Amino acid sequence: AALEAPRALNLDSNEYFSGPYGEDVVFIANDWHTALLSCYLKSLHKSKGIYETSKVAFCIHNIVYQGRFAFADFSLLNLPDEFKSSFDFIDGYDKPVKGRKINWMKAGILESDKILTVSPYYAQELVSSEDKGVELDNIIRKTDILGIVNGMDVQEWDSLTDKYIVIKFDAST
């Protein structure tokens, strides 16, 4: 549905424009459960000349949750075999299964155009060690990861200087 919405839904209606966005869009996938978006975009759309200029930004909020499943489950994704290597993952854990697995987050990282995290510090942390990157540190190091501060602009929304706040305050008050 996310891949069809920009081409079908009237998402931008104002006095200058009305109609679907079209195909020149950036999709933002958040964490492992949306990591398949970049794979389906390539296999179902770009391979047919649809969304040729579109991009996918994959944002990591919590590296711990990666979507690791039995390798045999790859066939359930209905993706071409060319994507198997992006999902292929072997770790030292017995859960959810022992040995070879598929890792949705790994595939999202490898198949997306840009990798983002919720802060510059978190981006640095993920590539600092195997423990911090939860076994994806080597994969992430190969990308041009970018940390973007998650939250508000603290200068614009400063409770000590905001003209719309009658009683000014900060963390110490």
MODELLER restraints for C-alpha pairs under 7 A, 6 or more apart:
rsr = mdl.restraints
at = mdl.atoms
rsr.add(forms.Gaussian(group=physical.xy_distance, feature=features.Distance(at['CA:6:A'], at['CA:20:A']), mean=5.77, stdev=0.5))
rsr.add(forms.Gaussian(group=physical.xy_distance, feature=features.Distance(at['CA:6:A'], at['CA:21:A']), mean=5.05, stdev=0.5))
rsr.add(forms.Gaussian(group=physical.xy_distance, feature=features.Distance(at['CA:6:A'], at['CA:22:A']), mean=5.52, stdev=0.5))
rsr.add(forms.Gaussian(group=physical.xy_distance, feature=features.Distance(at['CA:6:A'], at['CA:23:A']), mean=6.72, stdev=0.5))
rsr.add(forms.Gaussian(group=physical.xy_distance, feature=features.Distance(at['CA:7:A'], at['CA:20:A']), mean=5.44, stdev=0.5))
rsr.add(forms.Gaussian(group=physical.xy_distance, feature=features.Distance(at['CA:7:A'], at['CA:21:A']), mean=6.15, stdev=0.5))
rsr.add(forms.Gaussian(group=physical.xy_distance, feature=features.Distance(at['CA:7:A'], at['CA:22:A']), mean=4.63, stdev=0.5))
rsr.add(forms.Gaussian(group=physical.xy_distance, feature=features.Distance(at['CA:7:A'], at['CA:23:A']), mean=6.22, stdev=0.5))
rsr.add(forms.Gaussian(group=physical.xy_distance, feature=features.Distance(at['CA:8:A'], at['CA:20:A']), mean=5.65, stdev=0.5))
rsr.add(forms.Gaussian(group=physical.xy_distance, feature=features.Distance(at['CA:9:A'], at['CA:20:A']), mean=5.22, stdev=0.5))
rsr.add(forms.Gaussian(group=physical.xy_distance, feature=features.Distance(at['CA:10:A'], at['CA:18:A']), mean=6.83, stdev=0.5))
rsr.add(forms.Gaussian(group=physical.xy_distance, feature=features.Distance(at['CA:10:A'], at['CA:19:A']), mean=4.57, stdev=0.5))
rsr.add(forms.Gaussian(group=physical.xy_distance, feature=features.Distance(at['CA:10:A'], at['CA:20:A']), mean=4.51, stdev=0.5))
rsr.add(forms.Gaussian(group=physical.xy_distance, feature=features.Distance(at['CA:11:A'], at['CA:19:A']), mean=6.85, stdev=0.5))
rsr.add(forms.Gaussian(group=physical.xy_distance, feature=features.Distance(at['CA:11:A'], at['CA:20:A']), mean=5.84, stdev=0.5))
rsr.add(forms.Gaussian(group=physical.xy_distance, feature=features.Distance(at['CA:11:A'], at['CA:21:A']), mean=6.60, stdev=0.5))
rsr.add(forms.Gaussian(group=physical.xy_distance, feature=features.Distance(at['CA:12:A'], at['CA:18:A']), mean=5.93, stdev=0.5))
rsr.add(forms.Gaussian(group=physical.xy_distance, feature=features.Distance(at['CA:12:A'], at['CA:19:A']), mean=6.32, stdev=0.5))
rsr.add(forms.Gaussian(group=physical.xy_distance, feature=features.Distance(at['CA:12:A'], at['CA:20:A']), mean=6.76, stdev=0.5))
rsr.add(forms.Gaussian(group=physical.xy_distance, feature=features.Distance(at['CA:12:A'], at['CA:21:A']), mean=6.78, stdev=0.5))
rsr.add(forms.Gaussian(group=physical.xy_distance, feature=features.Distance(at['CA:13:A'], at['CA:19:A']), mean=6.48, stdev=0.5))
rsr.add(forms.Gaussian(group=physical.xy_distance, feature=features.Distance(at['CA:23:A'], at['CA:51:A']), mean=4.82, stdev=0.5))
rsr.add(forms.Gaussian(group=physical.xy_distance, feature=features.Distance(at['CA:23:A'], at['CA:54:A']), mean=6.49, stdev=0.5))
rsr.add(forms.Gaussian(group=physical.xy_distance, feature=features.Distance(at['CA:24:A'], at['CA:51:A']), mean=6.61, stdev=0.5))
rsr.add(forms.Gaussian(group=physical.xy_distance, feature=features.Distance(at['CA:24:A'], at['CA:53:A']), mean=5.76, stdev=0.5))
rsr.add(forms.Gaussian(group=physical.xy_distance, feature=features.Distance(at['CA:24:A'], at['CA:54:A']), mean=5.24, stdev=0.5))
rsr.add(forms.Gaussian(group=physical.xy_distance, feature=features.Distance(at['CA:25:A'], at['CA:54:A']), mean=4.97, stdev=0.5))
rsr.add(forms.Gaussian(group=physical.xy_distance, feature=features.Distance(at['CA:25:A'], at['CA:55:A']), mean=6.70, stdev=0.5))
rsr.add(forms.Gaussian(group=physical.xy_distance, feature=features.Distance(at['CA:26:A'], at['CA:54:A']), mean=5.59, stdev=0.5))
rsr.add(forms.Gaussian(group=physical.xy_distance, feature=features.Distance(at['CA:26:A'], at['CA:55:A']), mean=4.79, stdev=0.5))
rsr.add(forms.Gaussian(group=physical.xy_distance, feature=features.Distance(at['CA:26:A'], at['CA:56:A']), mean=5.63, stdev=0.5))
rsr.add(forms.Gaussian(group=physical.xy_distance, feature=features.Distance(at['CA:27:A'], at['CA:55:A']), mean=6.22, stdev=0.5))
rsr.add(forms.Gaussian(group=physical.xy_distance, feature=features.Distance(at['CA:27:A'], at['CA:56:A']), mean=4.74, stdev=0.5))
rsr.add(forms.Gaussian(group=physical.xy_distance, feature=features.Distance(at['CA:27:A'], at['CA:57:A']), mean=6.24, stdev=0.5))
rsr.add(forms.Gaussian(group=physical.xy_distance, feature=features.Distance(at['CA:28:A'], at['CA:56:A']), mean=5.79, stdev=0.5))
rsr.add(forms.Gaussian(group=physical.xy_distance, feature=features.Distance(at['CA:28:A'], at['CA:57:A']), mean=4.84, stdev=0.5))
rsr.add(forms.Gaussian(group=physical.xy_distance, feature=features.Distance(at['CA:28:A'], at['CA:58:A']), mean=5.91, stdev=0.5))
rsr.add(forms.Gaussian(group=physical.xy_distance, feature=features.Distance(at['CA:29:A'], at['CA:35:A']), mean=6.24, stdev=0.5))
rsr.add(forms.Gaussian(group=physical.xy_distance, feature=features.Distance(at['CA:29:A'], at['CA:37:A']), mean=6.97, stdev=0.5))
rsr.add(forms.Gaussian(group=physical.xy_distance, feature=features.Distance(at['CA:29:A'], at['CA:57:A']), mean=6.22, stdev=0.5))
rsr.add(forms.Gaussian(group=physical.xy_distance, feature=features.Distance(at['CA:29:A'], at['CA:58:A']), mean=4.79, stdev=0.5))
rsr.add(forms.Gaussian(group=physical.xy_distance, feature=features.Distance(at['CA:29:A'], at['CA:59:A']), mean=6.09, stdev=0.5))
rsr.add(forms.Gaussian(group=physical.xy_distance, feature=features.Distance(at['CA:30:A'], at['CA:58:A']), mean=5.99, stdev=0.5))
rsr.add(forms.Gaussian(group=physical.xy_distance, feature=features.Distance(at['CA:30:A'], at['CA:59:A']), mean=4.85, stdev=0.5))
rsr.add(forms.Gaussian(group=physical.xy_distance, feature=features.Distance(at['CA:30:A'], at['CA:60:A']), mean=6.27, stdev=0.5))
rsr.add(forms.Gaussian(group=physical.xy_distance, feature=features.Distance(at['CA:31:A'], at['CA:59:A']), mean=6.04, stdev=0.5))
rsr.add(forms.Gaussian(group=physical.xy_distance, feature=features.Distance(at['CA:31:A'], at['CA:60:A']), mean=5.11, stdev=0.5))
rsr.add(forms.Gaussian(group=physical.xy_distance, feature=features.Distance(at['CA:31:A'], at['CA:61:A']), mean=6.22, stdev=0.5))
rsr.add(forms.Gaussian(group=physical.xy_distance, feature=features.Distance(at['CA:31:A'], at['CA:105:A']), mean=6.84, stdev=0.5))
rsr.add(forms.Gaussian(group=physical.xy_distance, feature=features.Distance(at['CA:32:A'], at['CA:65:A']), mean=6.87, stdev=0.5))
rsr.add(forms.Gaussian(group=physical.xy_distance, feature=features.Distance(at['CA:32:A'], at['CA:66:A']), mean=5.22, stdev=0.5))
rsr.add(forms.Gaussian(group=physical.xy_distance, feature=features.Distance(at['CA:32:A'], at['CA:67:A']), mean=5.68, stdev=0.5))
rsr.add(forms.Gaussian(group=physical.xy_distance, feature=features.Distance(at['CA:32:A'], at['CA:104:A']), mean=5.59, stdev=0.5))
rsr.add(forms.Gaussian(group=physical.xy_distance, feature=features.Distance(at['CA:32:A'], at['CA:105:A']), mean=4.56, stdev=0.5))
rsr.add(forms.Gaussian(group=physical.xy_distance, feature=features.Distance(at['CA:33:A'], at['CA:67:A']), mean=6.94, stdev=0.5))
rsr.add(forms.Gaussian(group=physical.xy_distance, feature=features.Distance(at['CA:35:A'], at['CA:104:A']), mean=5.89, stdev=0.5))
rsr.add(forms.Gaussian(group=physical.xy_distance, feature=features.Distance(at['CA:35:A'], at['CA:105:A']), mean=5.87, stdev=0.5))
rsr.add(forms.Gaussian(group=physical.xy_distance, feature=features.Distance(at['CA:35:A'], at['CA:107:A']), mean=6.79, stdev=0.5))
rsr.add(forms.Gaussian(group=physical.xy_distance, feature=features.Distance(at['CA:35:A'], at['CA:108:A']), mean=4.30, stdev=0.5))
rsr.add(forms.Gaussian(group=physical.xy_distance, feature=features.Distance(at['CA:36:A'], at['CA:104:A']), mean=6.88, stdev=0.5))
rsr.add(forms.Gaussian(group=physical.xy_distance, feature=features.Distance(at['CA:36:A'], at['CA:108:A']), mean=6.40, stdev=0.5))
rsr.add(forms.Gaussian(group=physical.xy_distance, feature=features.Distance(at['CA:38:A'], at['CA:56:A']), mean=6.24, stdev=0.5))
rsr.add(forms.Gaussian(group=physical.xy_distance, feature=features.Distance(at['CA:38:A'], at['CA:108:A']), mean=6.58, stdev=0.5))
rsr.add(forms.Gaussian(group=physical.xy_distance, feature=features.Distance(at['CA:38:A'], at['CA:111:A']), mean=5.88, stdev=0.5))
rsr.add(forms.Gaussian(group=physical.xy_distance, feature=features.Distance(at['CA:38:A'], at['CA:112:A']), mean=5.67, stdev=0.5))
rsr.add(forms.Gaussian(group=physical.xy_distance, feature=features.Distance(at['CA:39:A'], at['CA:111:A']), mean=6.42, stdev=0.5))
rsr.add(forms.Gaussian(group=physical.xy_distance, feature=features.Distance(at['CA:45:A'], at['CA:51:A']), mean=6.35, stdev=0.5))
rsr.add(forms.Gaussian(group=physical.xy_distance, feature=features.Distance(at['CA:46:A'], at['CA:52:A']), mean=5.39, stdev=0.5))
rsr.add(forms.Gaussian(group=physical.xy_distance, feature=features.Distance(at['CA:55:A'], at['CA:113:A']), mean=5.98, stdev=0.5))
rsr.add(forms.Gaussian(group=physical.xy_distance, feature=features.Distance(at['CA:56:A'], at['CA:112:A']), mean=5.21, stdev=0.5))
rsr.add(forms.Gaussian(group=physical.xy_distance, feature=features.Distance(at['CA:56:A'], at['CA:113:A']), mean=5.30, stdev=0.5))
rsr.add(forms.Gaussian(group=physical.xy_distance, feature=features.Distance(at['CA:56:A'], at['CA:114:A']), mean=6.60, stdev=0.5))
rsr.add(forms.Gaussian(group=physical.xy_distance, feature=features.Distance(at['CA:57:A'], at['CA:112:A']), mean=6.10, stdev=0.5))
rsr.add(forms.Gaussian(group=physical.xy_distance, feature=features.Distance(at['CA:57:A'], at['CA:113:A']), mean=5.90, stdev=0.5))
rsr.add(forms.Gaussian(group=physical.xy_distance, feature=features.Distance(at['CA:57:A'], at['CA:114:A']), mean=4.67, stdev=0.5))
rsr.add(forms.Gaussian(group=physical.xy_distance, feature=features.Distance(at['CA:57:A'], at['CA:115:A']), mean=5.83, stdev=0.5))
rsr.add(forms.Gaussian(group=physical.xy_distance, feature=features.Distance(at['CA:57:A'], at['CA:116:A']), mean=6.86, stdev=0.5))
rsr.add(forms.Gaussian(group=physical.xy_distance, feature=features.Distance(at['CA:58:A'], at['CA:108:A']), mean=6.61, stdev=0.5))
rsr.add(forms.Gaussian(group=physical.xy_distance, feature=features.Distance(at['CA:58:A'], at['CA:109:A']), mean=6.67, stdev=0.5))
rsr.add(forms.Gaussian(group=physical.xy_distance, feature=features.Distance(at['CA:58:A'], at['CA:112:A']), mean=6.13, stdev=0.5))
rsr.add(forms.Gaussian(group=physical.xy_distance, feature=features.Distance(at['CA:58:A'], at['CA:114:A']), mean=6.18, stdev=0.5))
rsr.add(forms.Gaussian(group=physical.xy_distance, feature=features.Distance(at['CA:58:A'], at['CA:115:A']), mean=4.95, stdev=0.5))
rsr.add(forms.Gaussian(group=physical.xy_distance, feature=features.Distance(at['CA:58:A'], at['CA:116:A']), mean=5.96, stdev=0.5))
rsr.add(forms.Gaussian(group=physical.xy_distance, feature=features.Distance(at['CA:59:A'], at['CA:115:A']), mean=5.93, stdev=0.5))
rsr.add(forms.Gaussian(group=physical.xy_distance, feature=features.Distance(at['CA:59:A'], at['CA:116:A']), mean=4.45, stdev=0.5))
rsr.add(forms.Gaussian(group=physical.xy_distance, feature=features.Distance(at['CA:59:A'], at['CA:117:A']), mean=5.30, stdev=0.5))
rsr.add(forms.Gaussian(group=physical.xy_distance, feature=features.Distance(at['CA:60:A'], at['CA:116:A']), mean=6.14, stdev=0.5))
rsr.add(forms.Gaussian(group=physical.xy_distance, feature=features.Distance(at['CA:60:A'], at['CA:117:A']), mean=4.84, stdev=0.5))
rsr.add(forms.Gaussian(group=physical.xy_distance, feature=features.Distance(at['CA:60:A'], at['CA:118:A']), mean=6.98, stdev=0.5))
rsr.add(forms.Gaussian(group=physical.xy_distance, feature=features.Distance(at['CA:61:A'], at['CA:117:A']), mean=6.04, stdev=0.5))
rsr.add(forms.Gaussian(group=physical.xy_distance, feature=features.Distance(at['CA:61:A'], at['CA:118:A']), mean=5.92, stdev=0.5))
rsr.add(forms.Gaussian(group=physical.xy_distance, feature=features.Distance(at['CA:63:A'], at['CA:133:A']), mean=6.70, stdev=0.5))
rsr.add(forms.Gaussian(group=physical.xy_distance, feature=features.Distance(at['CA:63:A'], at['CA:134:A']), mean=6.63, stdev=0.5))
rsr.add(forms.Gaussian(group=physical.xy_distance, feature=features.Distance(at['CA:64:A'], at['CA:134:A']), mean=6.26, stdev=0.5))
rsr.add(forms.Gaussian(group=physical.xy_distance, feature=features.Distance(at['CA:66:A'], at['CA:103:A']), mean=6.31, stdev=0.5))
rsr.add(forms.Gaussian(group=physical.xy_distance, feature=features.Distance(at['CA:66:A'], at['CA:104:A']), mean=6.20, stdev=0.5))
rsr.add(forms.Gaussian(group=physical.xy_distance, feature=features.Distance(at['CA:66:A'], at['CA:105:A']), mean=4.94, stdev=0.5))
rsr.add(forms.Gaussian(group=physical.xy_distance, feature=features.Distance(at['CA:67:A'], at['CA:103:A']), mean=5.56, stdev=0.5))
rsr.add(forms.Gaussian(group=physical.xy_distance, feature=features.Distance(at['CA:67:A'], at['CA:104:A']), mean=5.15, stdev=0.5))
rsr.add(forms.Gaussian(group=physical.xy_distance, feature=features.Distance(at['CA:67:A'], at['CA:105:A']), mean=6.36, stdev=0.5))
rsr.add(forms.Gaussian(group=physical.xy_distance, feature=features.Distance(at['CA:68:A'], at['CA:101:A']), mean=6.26, stdev=0.5))
rsr.add(forms.Gaussian(group=physical.xy_distance, feature=features.Distance(at['CA:68:A'], at['CA:102:A']), mean=5.56, stdev=0.5))
rsr.add(forms.Gaussian(group=physical.xy_distance, feature=features.Distance(at['CA:68:A'], at['CA:103:A']), mean=4.50, stdev=0.5))
rsr.add(forms.Gaussian(group=physical.xy_distance, feature=features.Distance(at['CA:68:A'], at['CA:104:A']), mean=6.55, stdev=0.5))
rsr.add(forms.Gaussian(group=physical.xy_distance, feature=features.Distance(at['CA:69:A'], at['CA:96:A']), mean=6.29, stdev=0.5))
rsr.add(forms.Gaussian(group=physical.xy_distance, feature=features.Distance(at['CA:69:A'], at['CA:101:A']), mean=5.41, stdev=0.5))
rsr.add(forms.Gaussian(group=physical.xy_distance, feature=features.Distance(at['CA:69:A'], at['CA:102:A']), mean=5.29, stdev=0.5))
rsr.add(forms.Gaussian(group=physical.xy_distance, feature=features.Distance(at['CA:69:A'], at['CA:103:A']), mean=6.62, stdev=0.5))
rsr.add(forms.Gaussian(group=physical.xy_distance, feature=features.Distance(at['CA:70:A'], at['CA:97:A']), mean=5.94, stdev=0.5))
rsr.add(forms.Gaussian(group=physical.xy_distance, feature=features.Distance(at['CA:70:A'], at['CA:100:A']), mean=6.94, stdev=0.5))
rsr.add(forms.Gaussian(group=physical.xy_distance, feature=features.Distance(at['CA:70:A'], at['CA:101:A']), mean=4.66, stdev=0.5))
rsr.add(forms.Gaussian(group=physical.xy_distance, feature=features.Distance(at['CA:70:A'], at['CA:102:A']), mean=6.11, stdev=0.5))
rsr.add(forms.Gaussian(group=physical.xy_distance, feature=features.Distance(at['CA:71:A'], at['CA:100:A']), mean=5.90, stdev=0.5))
rsr.add(forms.Gaussian(group=physical.xy_distance, feature=features.Distance(at['CA:71:A'], at['CA:101:A']), mean=4.25, stdev=0.5))
rsr.add(forms.Gaussian(group=physical.xy_distance, feature=features.Distance(at['CA:71:A'], at['CA:102:A']), mean=4.99, stdev=0.5))
rsr.add(forms.Gaussian(group=physical.xy_distance, feature=features.Distance(at['CA:74:A'], at['CA:102:A']), mean=6.80, stdev=0.5))
rsr.add(forms.Gaussian(group=physical.xy_distance, feature=features.Distance(at['CA:86:A'], at['CA:106:A']), mean=6.57, stdev=0.5))
rsr.add(forms.Gaussian(group=physical.xy_distance, feature=features.Distance(at['CA:86:A'], at['CA:107:A']), mean=4.67, stdev=0.5))
rsr.add(forms.Gaussian(group=physical.xy_distance, feature=features.Distance(at['CA:86:A'], at['CA:110:A']), mean=6.32, stdev=0.5))
rsr.add(forms.Gaussian(group=physical.xy_distance, feature=features.Distance(at['CA:87:A'], at['CA:102:A']), mean=4.76, stdev=0.5))
rsr.add(forms.Gaussian(group=physical.xy_distance, feature=features.Distance(at['CA:87:A'], at['CA:103:A']), mean=5.03, stdev=0.5))
rsr.add(forms.Gaussian(group=physical.xy_distance, feature=features.Distance(at['CA:87:A'], at['CA:104:A']), mean=6.13, stdev=0.5))
rsr.add(forms.Gaussian(group=physical.xy_distance, feature=features.Distance(at['CA:87:A'], at['CA:106:A']), mean=6.11, stdev=0.5))
rsr.add(forms.Gaussian(group=physical.xy_distance, feature=features.Distance(at['CA:87:A'], at['CA:107:A']), mean=4.95, stdev=0.5))
rsr.add(forms.Gaussian(group=physical.xy_distance, feature=features.Distance(at['CA:88:A'], at['CA:101:A']), mean=6.14, stdev=0.5))
rsr.add(forms.Gaussian(group=physical.xy_distance, feature=features.Distance(at['CA:88:A'], at['CA:102:A']), mean=4.97, stdev=0.5))
rsr.add(forms.Gaussian(group=physical.xy_distance, feature=features.Distance(at['CA:88:A'], at['CA:103:A']), mean=6.55, stdev=0.5))
rsr.add(forms.Gaussian(group=physical.xy_distance, feature=features.Distance(at['CA:89:A'], at['CA:100:A']), mean=5.88, stdev=0.5))
rsr.add(forms.Gaussian(group=physical.xy_distance, feature=features.Distance(at['CA:89:A'], at['CA:101:A']), mean=5.09, stdev=0.5))
rsr.add(forms.Gaussian(group=physical.xy_distance, feature=features.Distance(at['CA:89:A'], at['CA:102:A']), mean=5.48, stdev=0.5))
rsr.add(forms.Gaussian(group=physical.xy_distance, feature=features.Distance(at['CA:89:A'], at['CA:103:A']), mean=5.99, stdev=0.5))
rsr.add(forms.Gaussian(group=physical.xy_distance, feature=features.Distance(at['CA:90:A'], at['CA:99:A']), mean=5.80, stdev=0.5))
rsr.add(forms.Gaussian(group=physical.xy_distance, feature=features.Distance(at['CA:90:A'], at['CA:100:A']), mean=4.65, stdev=0.5))
rsr.add(forms.Gaussian(group=physical.xy_distance, feature=features.Distance(at['CA:90:A'], at['CA:101:A']), mean=5.91, stdev=0.5))
rsr.add(forms.Gaussian(group=physical.xy_distance, feature=features.Distance(at['CA:91:A'], at['CA:99:A']), mean=6.53, stdev=0.5))
rsr.add(forms.Gaussian(group=physical.xy_distance, feature=features.Distance(at['CA:109:A'], at['CA:115:A']), mean=6.45, stdev=0.5))
rsr.add(forms.Gaussian(group=physical.xy_distance, feature=features.Distance(at['CA:114:A'], at['CA:145:A']), mean=6.96, stdev=0.5))
rsr.add(forms.Gaussian(group=physical.xy_distance, feature=features.Distance(at['CA:115:A'], at['CA:144:A']), mean=6.82, stdev=0.5))
rsr.add(forms.Gaussian(group=physical.xy_distance, feature=features.Distance(at['CA:115:A'], at['CA:145:A']), mean=4.89, stdev=0.5))
rsr.add(forms.Gaussian(group=physical.xy_distance, feature=features.Distance(at['CA:115:A'], at['CA:146:A']), mean=6.33, stdev=0.5))
rsr.add(forms.Gaussian(group=physical.xy_distance, feature=features.Distance(at['CA:116:A'], at['CA:145:A']), mean=5.69, stdev=0.5))
rsr.add(forms.Gaussian(group=physical.xy_distance, feature=features.Distance(at['CA:116:A'], at['CA:146:A']), mean=4.85, stdev=0.5))
rsr.add(forms.Gaussian(group=physical.xy_distance, feature=features.Distance(at['CA:116:A'], at['CA:147:A']), mean=5.52, stdev=0.5))
rsr.add(forms.Gaussian(group=physical.xy_distance, feature=features.Distance(at['CA:116:A'], at['CA:148:A']), mean=6.92, stdev=0.5))
rsr.add(forms.Gaussian(group=physical.xy_distance, feature=features.Distance(at['CA:117:A'], at['CA:123:A']), mean=5.75, stdev=0.5))
rsr.add(forms.Gaussian(group=physical.xy_distance, feature=features.Distance(at['CA:117:A'], at['CA:146:A']), mean=6.34, stdev=0.5))
rsr.add(forms.Gaussian(group=physical.xy_distance, feature=features.Distance(at['CA:117:A'], at['CA:147:A']), mean=4.61, stdev=0.5))
rsr.add(forms.Gaussian(group=physical.xy_distance, feature=features.Distance(at['CA:117:A'], at['CA:148:A']), mean=6.16, stdev=0.5))
rsr.add(forms.Gaussian(group=physical.xy_distance, feature=features.Distance(at['CA:118:A'], at['CA:147:A']), mean=5.72, stdev=0.5))
rsr.add(forms.Gaussian(group=physical.xy_distance, feature=features.Distance(at['CA:118:A'], at['CA:148:A']), mean=5.30, stdev=0.5))
rsr.add(forms.Gaussian(group=physical.xy_distance, feature=features.Distance(at['CA:118:A'], at['CA:149:A']), mean=5.47, stdev=0.5))
rsr.add(forms.Gaussian(group=physical.xy_distance, feature=features.Distance(at['CA:118:A'], at['CA:150:A']), mean=4.81, stdev=0.5))
rsr.add(forms.Gaussian(group=physical.xy_distance, feature=features.Distance(at['CA:119:A'], at['CA:147:A']), mean=4.31, stdev=0.5))
rsr.add(forms.Gaussian(group=physical.xy_distance, feature=features.Distance(at['CA:119:A'], at['CA:148:A']), mean=4.62, stdev=0.5))
rsr.add(forms.Gaussian(group=physical.xy_distance, feature=features.Distance(at['CA:119:A'], at['CA:149:A']), mean=4.27, stdev=0.5))
rsr.add(forms.Gaussian(group=physical.xy_distance, feature=features.Distance(at['CA:119:A'], at['CA:150:A']), mean=6.06, stdev=0.5))
rsr.add(forms.Gaussian(group=physical.xy_distance, feature=features.Distance(at['CA:120:A'], at['CA:146:A']), mean=6.68, stdev=0.5))
rsr.add(forms.Gaussian(group=physical.xy_distance, feature=features.Distance(at['CA:120:A'], at['CA:147:A']), mean=3.76, stdev=0.5))
rsr.add(forms.Gaussian(group=physical.xy_distance, feature=features.Distance(at['CA:120:A'], at['CA:148:A']), mean=5.86, stdev=0.5))
rsr.add(forms.Gaussian(group=physical.xy_distance, feature=features.Distance(at['CA:120:A'], at['CA:149:A']), mean=6.71, stdev=0.5))
rsr.add(forms.Gaussian(group=physical.xy_distance, feature=features.Distance(at['CA:121:A'], at['CA:147:A']), mean=7.00, stdev=0.5))
rsr.add(forms.Gaussian(group=physical.xy_distance, feature=features.Distance(at['CA:122:A'], at['CA:147:A']), mean=6.73, stdev=0.5))
rsr.add(forms.Gaussian(group=physical.xy_distance, feature=features.Distance(at['CA:123:A'], at['CA:145:A']), mean=6.54, stdev=0.5))
rsr.add(forms.Gaussian(group=physical.xy_distance, feature=features.Distance(at['CA:123:A'], at['CA:146:A']), mean=6.37, stdev=0.5))
rsr.add(forms.Gaussian(group=physical.xy_distance, feature=features.Distance(at['CA:123:A'], at['CA:147:A']), mean=5.20, stdev=0.5))
rsr.add(forms.Gaussian(group=physical.xy_distance, feature=features.Distance(at['CA:125:A'], at['CA:132:A']), mean=6.13, stdev=0.5))
rsr.add(forms.Gaussian(group=physical.xy_distance, feature=features.Distance(at['CA:126:A'], at['CA:132:A']), mean=5.27, stdev=0.5))
rsr.add(forms.Gaussian(group=physical.xy_distance, feature=features.Distance(at['CA:126:A'], at['CA:133:A']), mean=4.22, stdev=0.5))
rsr.add(forms.Gaussian(group=physical.xy_distance, feature=features.Distance(at['CA:126:A'], at['CA:137:A']), mean=5.91, stdev=0.5))
rsr.add(forms.Gaussian(group=physical.xy_distance, feature=features.Distance(at['CA:127:A'], at['CA:133:A']), mean=5.87, stdev=0.5))
rsr.add(forms.Gaussian(group=physical.xy_distance, feature=features.Distance(at['CA:127:A'], at['CA:137:A']), mean=4.72, stdev=0.5))
rsr.add(forms.Gaussian(group=physical.xy_distance, feature=features.Distance(at['CA:127:A'], at['CA:140:A']), mean=6.50, stdev=0.5))
rsr.add(forms.Gaussian(group=physical.xy_distance, feature=features.Distance(at['CA:127:A'], at['CA:141:A']), mean=5.87, stdev=0.5))
rsr.add(forms.Gaussian(group=physical.xy_distance, feature=features.Distance(at['CA:129:A'], at['CA:137:A']), mean=6.40, stdev=0.5))
rsr.add(forms.Gaussian(group=physical.xy_distance, feature=features.Distance(at['CA:130:A'], at['CA:137:A']), mean=5.64, stdev=0.5))
rsr.add(forms.Gaussian(group=physical.xy_distance, feature=features.Distance(at['CA:159:A'], at['CA:165:A']), mean=6.97, stdev=0.5))
rsr.add(forms.Gaussian(group=physical.xy_distance, feature=features.Distance(at['CA:159:A'], at['CA:168:A']), mean=5.75, stdev=0.5))
rsr.add(forms.Gaussian(group=physical.xy_distance, feature=features.Distance(at['CA:159:A'], at['CA:169:A']), mean=5.61, stdev=0.5))
rsr.add(forms.Gaussian(group=physical.xy_distance, feature=features.Distance(at['CA:159:A'], at['CA:170:A']), mean=6.25, stdev=0.5))
rsr.add(forms.Gaussian(group=physical.xy_distance, feature=features.Distance(at['CA:160:A'], at['CA:168:A']), mean=4.82, stdev=0.5))
rsr.add(forms.Gaussian(group=physical.xy_distance, feature=features.Distance(at['CA:160:A'], at['CA:169:A']), mean=5.35, stdev=0.5))
rsr.add(forms.Gaussian(group=physical.xy_distance, feature=features.Distance(at['CA:160:A'], at['CA:170:A']), mean=6.22, stdev=0.5))
